[in-house]
Amino acid sequence: MSLATELTTSLGRSVSNTLKGSAGNLVEWYDVYVYSTFAAYFESQFFDTRDKNSTIYVWAIFAVTFVMRPIGSWFFGRFADRYGRRAALTFSVSLMAACSFVVAIIPTRAVFGAGAVAVLLLARLVQGFATGGEYGTSATYMSEAAVPGRRGFLSSFQYVTLVGGQVVAQLVLLIMLLTMSPDAISAWGWRVAFGIGGVAALVVLWIRRTMDETLHTETIAAVRSGEGEAARTHGSLVELFGRWWREALLVFLITAGGTLAFYVYSVNAPAQIQKAFAGSSPVAAGWINLGSLAILMVLQPIGGWLSDIVGRKSLLVFFGVGGALYTWFLVTQLPKQTSAGAAFGILVVGFVILTGYTSINAVVKAQSFPMHIRALGLGIAYAVANSLFGGTAPLLYQAAAARNSVPAFIVYATVVILVSLVVYVFFLRNTGANWLDDPDEMQRRADSRRRKVRAPGAV
């Protein structure tokens, strides 16, 4: 039995690769979200808190790192489609580890002046570059490594670990709140949090070296030889936008509403809870965020398993309808809560709705592209949508709140979710051939479409 055959028929092999891929995903996303979790504590180390815009500056750095994600998705997607998924994933986690250590030892504004902000921004930009490559490549790898019939369940672990990164970041903060004063966290505790990410990334670097490769060894050899179609088309932007632009546009529109909702619900909402309970009980805020995010993490395999039964489209439509109806309530009511139970309940309901997107988005996007362009196409389409709509969401909310324009932000978020809902309803199917499970049939259809376009008199 060939390695490629064993990867698609052996459940044990599939689970092993899923766990190894998930471990790296967990650490990389911890490194991403430790910033948003501890932003309120290290803000004073880089910006003058007497400046009313200091919070906006902190979130601006969070947002601007998303500019690098499309660049990272191009670089790592091309690398993964030409030289293998495993090599690309190993490289990306190495960059994340280095940057986490840099942030952990940056001198403060009092010592280094504006240079402190410059180094923080540079480190976060490099992390944005690495994260851009991580999402597309890990979504590709985990979808390919999953056995048919269980792709929804197994690929959902990408978001188990993505959310898990947030859970671990919240857990680290909660432990610090229980054992340290807020002033100590602000002075040096946040450095420990970033250092933990760096150390964990080194461990994952070793683990990822033992993953199976899902890209065929013959393909990698052909690319390295520089001859033949593989060297010309694999991981090529010309190939992507020349032949597969429809698929890229579809994935972009699938992502737009989902990624915006993800950052509104799972990044901005916990920050709202931190602020709402900052004066009365910051520990209670920690428990609320930790518990609700843990539930979101557990919901992912449930959603993935359900999609293997009822279809991916059904879950995406559930998210689209729920997100369009619930976002206004979540954003307007959460900051008003003084009861921990009520805040927890509002957040959990939002997470149930969000699971309709998060649990299956990786496999939905991966099955939209053929293998030779999958990591690049998935990565770029996701990263552009993520940069435009996801990473900017916390910043736009903060800016809207500062100007008493939160209703305008909610309308914007709802409209973007509705656009994606239209795509889910009219352009996706619950059943039928796809590039992961039926590559030969999909190639036949693609060839037939090209012949019709090239036929004399074709419009």
C-alpha positions, 0 to 999 in steps of 0.5 A: 500500500502506498503512503498516499493510499494509506493516508486516505484509508487508515483512520489511525494514521489520519488521527495521528497526523491530525493530532500532530498538525493540531499541536502546531496549530494550537501553539501558533494561534496561542501566539496570535491571541496572547496579544489580544488577551494581554493587550490591556495589561501591556498597553501602558508599557508601550503607549502613554495611557494618558493619551485617550487613543492609546487603546486604539493604537494597541488594537491598530497593531493587532489589525495591521499585522493582518496586512501580512497575512495575504503575503504569508499565504502566498509565500507558504501556500506556494511553498506547500504546493511545490515542496510539501505541506509538512515543510511549510508548516515547520517553517511557519512555526519556527518564525512564530517561536522566534517572534514570541521570544522577541516580544517577551524581551522587548524594552519598554517605552520608558527605556527604548522610547518609540523604538519599543513600539517599532520592535513590537510592530515588526515582530507582530508583522512577521507573526502575521506573515507566518500566520497567513501561511499557517491557516491555509497550509494547516487547513489543506493538510488536515483536510487531506489527511482526514479519511473520507466520510470523517473529513468534517469531524477530523478537519474540525480540529483545526478550529479546536486548536485555533480556539484552544490557543485562545483558551490557553491564553485566557487560562494563563491570564486567569492563573496570573490573576489568581496569583499576581496583582494586576500591576505585576501582570502589567509590569512583567507577567505579560512577558512570561505569557509570550515566552510560554508561546516561544517555548511551546513552539520549539516543542511543536517544531520537533513534533511536526517533523514526524508528520506524514506528507500529503503531497505526492513525493513524485510531485515534489521531485518533479517541481525540484527538477524544474521540468514538466507541468508540475514545475509550471503550475503547482503553487502558481499565481498565474495558474490560480487566477488564470484557471481557478479564480472562480473558486478563489472568489467563492472561498473569499465570499464564504470567508468574509462573513465568517471571519468577521463574526469570529473576531466580533464574537471570540476576540472583541466580545471577551475584550468587552467582558474584560472591560465590563468586569474590570472594576468589580471582578477581573477574575470573574471576567477571566472565568467567563471568557475561559469557560465560554471559549472552552465550550466553543472549542468542544463544539467544533468536533460536534459541528464537524461530526454533524456536517458529515451527516447533514452536509456542510451547507446546512451548518453554514446556512445556520450560521449565516441566519443566526449571525445576521439575527444575533450580532446586534443583541450580542454587541449591544447587550454584552457591555451592559451586563453586571451578572456573570451568568448572563454575560456567560450565557450571551457569549455561549449562544453566540458561540453555538451560532459561530460553530456553524462556520468555524467547525467546517470552514477548513474542509469546505474551502479545501474541497474547492481546489485541486491539490496542485493549487490548494494551499495557495488558493485556499490560503490567499482567498482566506487571508485577503478576506480575513485581513479585510473583515476579520482582523480589522473588526476589533479596531473598527469596533473600538473606533466606533465606540469612541465616536458613539457609532456602535450601531453603524459597526453592527450594521456593517457586520450584519451586512457582511454576514448576509452577503456570505449567507447568500453565497451559502444558500445559492452557490454551495451544495450539501452533496456532490463531487468535490476535489478532495473526494472525487478529484477525477470527476472534478478534473473531467468537469474542469476540462469539459468547461475549458473545452466549451470556452475554447470552442468556436463561437463560445461566449 
